[in-house]
Amino acid sequence: MISCNQTGPFVLSAGAARPGAVVLAACGACLAVALTATEAPARGSFRLQEAWSSEHIARLPAEVRSQVVSVCQNGVARRAFAGQYPDRIVLHYEHLHCSDRPAQCDPGGCLHQEYAFEHGGWHLVKSYHHAGRD
């Protein structure tokens, strides 16, 4: 018979079993396998439904973070807000939500800012509106 204990997986035991109990236990085993198999895609789909978080702003270097906070207090962002490279950061304001002001987008597109690491610090080198989706 198939049984499940509290600490381990389904196991076969040599006891006498009622026919309905075996079917029920087998269905439970199949359900456990199915749930385990669907766990990975569910985690992968999190990227599509990514939560807004202030942590994506807090992780920026101090010079960049202070510029973002100066235009967007109490902001939250998606992970895609900041594209970070070793010597460059690109901010995509369509992925930033500010509770104290409207979005940084207009009919020409959304604000993008590029920062470069030069002379020991991060400096704004380019600011523009981008009409495409990133």
N, C-alpha and C positions, 0 to 999 in steps of 0.2 A: 504494500500500500504506500501511497505517497503522503508524506506528512511534513509539516513545517514546524520547526521549533523556534523559540524566541531569539536565539542567538545565531542561527545559521540558515543555510539555504534549504531547499526542498530535498528530502532524502527518501529513499525506498526502505521500507521495513518489511519484515517477514510475517507480520500479523495478519489475521483474517480480516477482510475488509468487506463492508457492504458495497454493493455495486454503485450506488449513488455517491458514496463518499469518495470512491476512486475517481469517478468522473469529475466531481466537484474539485478534488485536489488537483487533478490534471489541468482543469480549466484555470485554477489559481496559478499553477506553474506557468502556463502559457501567458497569462496576464502579466506575471512578474517579468518574464522575458520580453514581452512587448513593451512594457513601461521602461525597462532598461534600454531597449533599442531606440526608443524615441527620445531619451534624455539628451543625447548629443545634439540632434537637430534643434531641440528646443533651446539649448544654450546658444547655439549659433544664430538663431533668429533674434536673440536679444539685440544684436547690432541694428536690426531694422526698427526696433521699438526702444531704442536707447533712451535712457532717462536723462532729463535735464539735471545738471549738478553744478554747484558753485566750485566743486573741486577742480573742474577743468580750467577754471580761471586761477584758482589758488596755486596750481602747479606751474604757472608761467613764471619766468624770471621776474624779479622785482621791478625792473625798469619797464617791462612790457605790461605787467599786471597793473602797475600804477596808472598807466595810460588808459587801459581798459576801464578801470574803476573810475577814472575821472570823467568818462562819458557814460558810464553805466553802473550806477550804484545798485547794490543788491541784485546783481545779474546772475543768471544761470546759463550754462552752455552745454551743448552736446560735445562729445569727444572730437567731432570733425571741426570744431571751432578753430583749433590751433593745429596747423600742420608744422611739426617741429623737425628740423634738420640740424646737423651739427653746428652750422654757422648761420642759419636762417630760420625765421619763424614767419609763417603766413597766417594771418587771422582772417577768418571767413565769418563776417558778421551776420550772415543769414542763419548761423547756428548759435546765435547769442540772443537771449531774451532779457530785456531790461524791464523791471517793474516800474521804474520812474520815468520812462520816456519811450516813444515809439521805436519801432525797428529801424535799423540803420540801412534801410532799403528804400529806393525810389523807383520810378519807371525806368531809369537807366540801369538798374541792377542794385546789388548789395555792396556795401563797403567792404573792401579788402585792404589789409595793411600788411606790408612786408617789413620785417625788422632784420637787421644784419648784426652779427657780433663783430665789432671792430674796436680796436684800441681798448680792449678790456671791458667792454660793455655792449649792451643792446641798444641800437639806434634805429629809428624809423627811417627807412630809405625810399619807400614808395607807398602811396595811398591812392586808391582808385575804386571806381564802381565797376563791378563785373556782372554782366547780364546773364551769363551761363549758370547752369546748376552745377555745384561741386559736390 
